Structures are given as C-alpha cells and as structure tokens.
Amino acid sequence: MNIRKNYKNSNIILIIILLLIAHSNKAFYNFYVTAKTPLKERLIRTYGYCDNESYGFISKIFEDYSIKDNIQIINDNPNFTFNNSNWFKYIINEKYNKNKLIIINNKNVINFENNDYVSVVFENTYYGKYKIIEKFENCYFLDKND
C-alpha cells in the first residue's frame, strides 16, 4: 500500500514539474497561436513580406499570376547568407522560366533605364533587360524584355 502511495505522489510531482516547464516556455500560448493562426500568416510573420526571405511577396506573385513553373529569385540582402528563397515555391522536375525574375531586398541589383524597364546585374552576372510587372517597396517581379 505504501509503494502505491509513493508511486502516485511521484506521478503528481512529475506532472506538476512538466506543467511548470510548459508554462515557463509559453507552450500553451504557442500551441494556441499555432492552432489559431493560418499557416500563410505564420510564414509571413517568420520570413517577412518584402524583407528577409520575403515569403509574402513571393507567394503573392505565384498566386496572382498563376505561375506553374520555377522562377529565379534573387535576394540582395547582405545579411542573408544562404541567398536562396527559391525553396518556398520550388517545383521538382520543372525547369526555371528564364523570362521571369523576382528580385527581393533590392539594393544594387537593378539599374533603372526608365520607369518601366530595368537592367539586372547580380554578383557580376548580367541577367538582361526586364520590364517591371509588379513592384512593392524594394521587391520586384520582372518579365524579360526581348
């Protein structure tokens, strides 16, 4: 009988410790936010709309223009060492559409020729002349100008 009583007490103490750890790590709040907030909103909050990795802008472009192939994405953020936001919308076994380009965190990539057309140079590679399809702050969706 004494063993069962000690066993129950140790279980209660263990449960209390686990609840205290969960509370101190805001586990209940984090679970609530994760369950209540839509995935897209959480991704934008984490990866940014037109900053950092710019998930929001990239997602908007793919949805608004019904893009079904891969597009080269150039991120000119010097603090973003991985420099690859392609994985957000990458489609396996699809080639890249060479006529479309997304530039995020533009600092020195775009050289404006006029209000509608730009030339793109990134890391000493000339990509060509493009027409601006959509612009939001320092993020651009471009179409090749042949």
HELIX and SHEET records of a PDB file:
HELIX    1   1 ASN A    2  SER A   24  1                                  23    
HELIX    2   2 ALA A   27  LYS A   36  1                                  10    
HELIX    3   3 LEU A   39  TYR A   47  1                                   9    
HELIX    4   4 TYR A   55  ASP A   64  1                                  10    
HELIX    5   5 ASN A   86  PHE A   88  5                                   3    
SHEET    1   A 6 ASN A  70  ASN A  75  0                                        
SHEET    2   A 6 TYR A  96  ILE A 104  1                                        
SHEET    3   A 6 CYS A 139  LYS A 144 -1                                        
SHEET    4   A 6 THR A 125  PHE A 136 -1                                        
SHEET    5   A 6 TYR A 117  PHE A 122 -1                                        
SHEET    6   A 6 ILE A 110  PHE A 112 -1                                        
END                                                                             
